[in-house]
Amino acid sequence: MESCGEEDEEAPEPDWWLPEPRGRFGSVSCKPAILGVRAVHGNMMRSGSDLRRVIVHLDLDCFYAQVETICNPELRGKPLGVQQKNLLITCNYEARKLGVKKTTTVKEAKEKCPELLLVKGEDLTKYREMSYKVTALLEEFTPLVERLALDENFMDVTEMVEKRLEEWGKDAFSQMPVSGHVYGNRTVSLHDLAHVKLAIGSQIAAEMRESVRSRLGLTGCAGIASNKLLAKMVSGTFRPNQQTILLPESRRDLIAHLDNIKKLPGIGSKTAQRLAALGLTTICSLQMCPAAVLEKELGVSAARTLQKVCRGEDDVPVTPSGPPQSLSDEDSFKKCSSEVEVEKKVGELIASLLVRLYKDGRKPHTIKLTLRKCITNRWLNREGRQCPIPPHVVQKIGTGDSSVQNQLVALAMKLFHKMINVKVLFHITLLSVCFSNLKDAPASAKQSIGFYLTRPSSSNCNKLVHVSSEPIY
């Protein structure tokens, strides 16, 4: 019942993502900026390059479709799509070879590929559970793992790289193997410490990917670079199940080859449309737009972030995600125009969330209801209201008390009435319920996500895999 796309509403948005820009400014022309640092005289220079971090971005291939084939091995090797309502949210590579594209309608996909097999993907339970297993496995390599979405993770492996450098010594550099591709087919210089670190990072990334494949049955692509932004941008260069290093001096080339401004992380369709209307249609124009102009129109923080992103700069650290800070569920539909129907849908969302709260082990202290109105066939922006959950209701959550669902529904409906006048005709196209301010229950034996991962799955995929016999928990 959740929104489409291989994303997790619980995953924190990366710090380098941008708010929607506002305001107007004229177009500008420019010459590409020169970026990158190189070592000289054949020596390992202790310049800014060797102080760079080594970041790995792992993006799982067709994640929903892979999980479905793990749940049902009979689907393996066949064109497969995962749908939510009438939209194809992802498809495997067998389907893509036959012309099927994700985010198209189911009807269009079936016309392209009549033999396409479809599975329902509204319930994200099994995807979410597998996602947490992937993150937990990666944390065996390094504690610095940040979950970006259900199918994406950042890992800071700088400390691992430096430890291997220290253990191997300089004599090992002459036989330093590089795992995977190097962006732009550039040569890795063993006399450049930044290159050497990235080469070691590529080996660690390969080990991570192999561990995920052998123990969970999932393949994925990885990017290895000096910051989160570049690692994410380069990770999909070669697909599927491959990885790519981005050397510092290739940053300019990577950004220059983006054929669409929306491929810059943080710039979605709405932002791209605004920028296009303002004359900013290329990466180059963003790079050369005067800082004072951007700051005046966007605010200092957003302007500086935008300018850094378009130059491939990112100093935001990998922040361990830990348990999700909130749990939410939503449902979209063509039209919902009665209070009774709204209450029914809210009840279904809350029932689903109560199961997840029981598995999580923490108790929420805030509830939020979000909706999307439709007026004369035009969707309005989402609107939400939240309120504290009374202590006596909080205490009942996770105890099996059957009255708690009705009490939470009643709370949500009070929020609904603050946004909608039910005496006037209304049309709702989306409802979302979110529980936040999660706190551990006193003297609870449950251990948040650890408990969540070890509970039996409520989905129809009880054996999520183990290609090898070695347990991961």
N, C-alpha and C positions, 0 to 999 in steps of 0.2 A: 504493500500500500504506500510505499515511500516514493519519493521523487525519482525520476529516471536518471540514468547515468551512473558510471562506475565511480561514485563518490560516496563519502560518508559524511552525513550531516554533523556527526560528532567530532570529526577531525578538525582541529583548529586551523584557521586560515593562515597561510604563511605570512610572516611579517612584511615581506616585500610585495605582497599584493596591494593593489591600489584601490582607493575609493573612487567612485565615479567622478571624473573631472567635471567642473562646471565653469561656465564663462566662455568668452570669445577672444581669439587672438588670430592675427593674420598668418598667412603661409610664409615659409622661409625656404631658402635654398642653401645647400652646403656641400662641402667636400667631406668624405669620410674621415673620422678621427683616426689617428694612428695609435694603436694600443699594443701592449706586449713588451716583455723584457727578455733579453738574451744574455747568456754568459759569453765572455770573450777570453782570448788567449789560452783556450783549452783548459782553464782551471775552473773548479767549482767555486763560483762566486757566492759569498754570503750577502747577496743583495736582497731586495724585497721579495724576489721570486721564491727563495727557499723558506721564507716565513709564511708562505701561503698555506692554508689548510688543504687537506685532501678530503673531499666530500664525494660520497657515492649516492646516486639516486637510483633506486630500483623501482621499475614500473612493470608490473606483472602483465603478461600477454593475455588479452581477451579474458580478463579475470573471471567474470561471471560465467562465461562459456566453459572455461577450464574447470571451475568448481562443479558445474553441471555434469561434465564428463567423468569427474571423479566420483560423483554420486551415482552416475549411471554409465558404466564403462561401455555399454552398447552404443552410446552416442559417439564414441571416439572415432575419428577419421571421417565422420559424416558432416555435411554442411549444417551448422547449428546456429540458431539465433535465440537470443533471450529477449522477451518482450515485456513491456509494462504497458497495460491498456493496449492501445493500437500502435504503439511505437516500438521499433526495434532498438533497444538500448546498446546492444553489442552483438557481435557475431564472430565466429571463429575464422581462422585463416582459410579453411576449406571453403567456407561460404564467400569469403572476400575474393577468392580466386575465380568464383563464378559470377562476380559483379555485384554482390550484395554489399551494401554499405550500412554502417551503424547510424543511428538517429534518423533513419528513414521510416516510413510507415510500414506496417506489416504487409499491407496490400501491395505496396511497391516492391518490397523484398520478395514476396511470393511470385510476383510477375517476372522478376529477374531470375528467380531460381525456384521453380515449382517443387523441387525435391527438398527444399529447405525445411529442416525440422525445427519446431518452435517449442520453447518451454517458458512457463510463466515466471517472471522475475520480480513480482510486486513485493513478495516477502523476502527481506534481505537477511533473514536470520542466518542461513548457512554461509552466505558470503561474509557477513560480519564476523562470524565465529572463525572462519578460515583466515580472515584478515588479521585477527588478533593472534592467531597461531604464527603467522608469518612474522609479525612484529616481535613476538616473544622469541622466536628462533634467531632473528637478527640480533636481538639483545644478548645472545650468547657470545657474539663476537665483540660487541662494544655496547656500553650503556647509553651511548649517545645516538639514539634512534628516535627519529621524529616521524610520526605517521601523518602523511599529507592527505591521504584518502584511503578508501578500502584497498586499493590496489597499488598504492605508492608509499614509499618510505625514504627518508633521508638518513644517511649514516655518516657521522664524522669519524673517519678512521685515521686521523692525523697521528694520534698517540700510538696506534698499532704500527703505522708506517715507521715512525721514529724509533720504536723499539726494535723493529727488524733491521733498520739501518745500523743501529748500535750493535746488534748481535752479529750481523754479517760482516761488518767492516768494509773498508774501501775495496779490498781485493775482490769482493763479490760483484762489484759494479760492472766489470768487463763481461760478465755473463748474465746480465740482468734481462730476463725474458719479459716481454710485454704480452699480456693476455688481451685478446680482442683486437679491435680496430683503433687506429689513431686518426682523429678527424683531419681531413684534408691530406691523408697519406704523408704527413710530415714525418721526418726522422726524429726519433727520440735520442737526444744527446746524453750520453752517460757522463759528460763533463758539466752538465747543468743539473744542479741539485733539485730544482723544481721538477725537471723531467724525471729524474730518478724516483722522486717521491710519488709521482703520478703512476710510474711504472709499477712500483710496489703496490700502490692503491688498486691497480688493475688486477693484480694477483689476488688481493683480498676480496675484491668484488666478484671475481670468478669463483672463489671459494664459497662466498655467500650464496651465489646463484646455484651452485652445485648442491649445496646443503638444502636449499629450498626445494630443488628439483627431486633430490633423492629421498628426502624425509617427508615432504608434503605433496610431491607430484606436480608442482607448479613450475612453469618456466617464466622468465622475464628478461627485460632489457635493462641494462645499467649504463649510467653515465658517470664518468670519473673526471672531476674538475676541481678548481681551487675554491669554488663557492657553490652554494645551493642553487642559485639561479642558473649558472652555466651547466652544472651537473644535470639539472632537469631538462634544459634545452637540448643538450647533446645526447641524452639517453635514448631517444627514439631514432637516431640517425640510421641505425641498421636494425631491422626487425625481421622476424621475431627471434627471441632467445639469443641475443648477441649483446655486445657491450662496446663502448667507445670512450677513448681518452680524449680530452680536449687540452692541448698544450696551451700555456699562457699566451703565446704569440698568435694563436689561432682564434682568439676571442673575437677580434674584429671581423674575420671571415665568417664565423658562425652567425653573427648578428646581421652582417651584410647580406647573407643568403636567405634571410627570412623573406618570403614572398608575400607575407600578409602581416600587417601590423598586429593582428589579433594573436599571432603566435608568440608575442611577448607576454610572459606570465603577468597576469593582473589586468590585461586589457581584453575585456569581453566585447560582445556585440554592441552593447549600448555605448560603451566608451569609444569603441572604434568608429561608430556612426557619428558621435559628437566630434571626435577629432577630425574625421573626414570633412564634416561640414565646416570646420574651422580652418581647413587647408592643411592640416597635418595628416598626411596619408602615408608617409614613409618613415622608416627608422631614422633616416638622415635628418629629416625635418625636426623630429623630436630631439635629436642630439644637439642641434644647433639653435633651437629656440632659446632666446635669452632667459636666464634664470629669473630675472626681475619680473618678466612678463608672466612666466608660469607661477611664480610665487604670488603675484597680485591676483591672479585668476583662480588658483587652486589652493592657496595657502602654502606656507613654507614647507611643512612636512610632506604633503602630497607631491608638491613640485619637485622637491629634492629626491624623493623616492622614484618618481617617474624618470628623472634625468639619470639616476643611477642605473635603473633597469634597462633603459635604452642603450646604455654603454656597457652592459654586462657586469656592472659592479654590484656587489652584495656582501656586506659585512655582518649580516644577521647570522648568529650562531645556530647550530642544530640544537634544538631544545627537546629533551626527552618528553614525549607526549604523556606518558602515564595513563591512568584510566581516563575515559572521556569525562569532560566537565559537565556534560548534560546528555540526556537521552531523549530523543524525539522521534516522532513518527508522523507521517502525513499522508493524505489521500487527495487526489485530484479527480475531477469529474466534469461532465459537460454542464450540469446544472443541479443545484440543490436549492429548493425554494420553500421549504417548510421547516418549522421549528422541530417537529417530530423527527424528520429525516436528519437534521443536523445533530440532534441528541443521539440518534442511533449511530451515526458515523463517529461522533466523539467517543461514544461508549466503546466502539470497536478499537479505536486508536488507543484508548486508555487500557483496555484489556490486554492488548499486545505489549504495551509498555510495562504493565505490572509484572508480566512474565520476565521481561528483561531486568527489571529492578530486583526481582527475587534472585535471579542468577547473579546479578552484580553484587548484591549484598549491602549496598549503601541505601540510604533513605533520602528522598528529595524533600526540600523545604520550600520550593517555589514551583508553581505551575504556570505555564504560559499557553495561551490559545492564539493562534495566528490564522487569518483567513484572507481569501482573495475574492473581491466582489467583481461582478460583471454588470456593466450598465450599457445598454444598447449595443450588445455584442462587442464591447470593449473591456478588456481586463484592466482592472486598476492595480496599483501596487499593493503588496501585502500589507496588512494592518494587524497589529497584535496588542494584546493586553496580558498582564501577568499579576499574580497576587501570591502572598504567602499561603502555604498549606497549614491549617490549624494543627497545633501539636498533637491533639488527640487523634487526628487523622494520620499524621506522620507515623505515630506509634503502631498503627494497624497495618501499615504497608509492609508486605513481606511476611505477614503472620498467617495468611490464609483466611483472614476475616472476609467473608463475602460481602459485607456492607461497605467496604472501603471503595470499591469501584463506583457505586452509586454516589457516594459522597464526593468523590473526585469529579464525576460527571456533573454533579450539581454546581461545583465550583467553576468548572469550565463554562457551563451555560450562563452563569452570572457574568463571566467575562464576555461571552457572546452577546448578551443583551446590552453591554456597554458600547458595543460596536454596531449593532444592528437593531433597527426599530422593526420588530416583527409585525407591527400593525400596518406596515407599508410593504408592498410587494418587494421582495429581494431575491437576488440570484447569487449564490456562492459557487465558486468553481474549485476551491481548495480549502482544506482544513488541516491544521497542524497542531499537535499537542507536544509540548516540551516540558520535561521535568529537569530542573537545575538545582543548584546549591546542594549538591549531593554530599552527604556526610556519612561516615561510618556509624553503623548502629552500635550502641554501647554493648560491650562484652559479646560482640558478634563473632561467631566462628568462621563466618564467610570472609573472604579476603579479596573483595572487589574483583578485578579482572582475573586474577589467579583462580578465584572460585568460579568465575564465569566460564573460563576455559576448561575446567575439569568437570563441569556439570554435563550430564547427558544432553545431547542436542534435542531440541524440540522440533527440529525440521525433519524432513523425510530423508535426510542424508546423514545417517548415524555414523557411518565409517568414512570420515573425511579423508583418510589415506594413511598409508605408511608404506612407501615403496621399499624401505629397509625396515628391519625388525627393531631398530633402535628407537626407543620411545623418546620424545622430546620433552616430556614433562615427568 
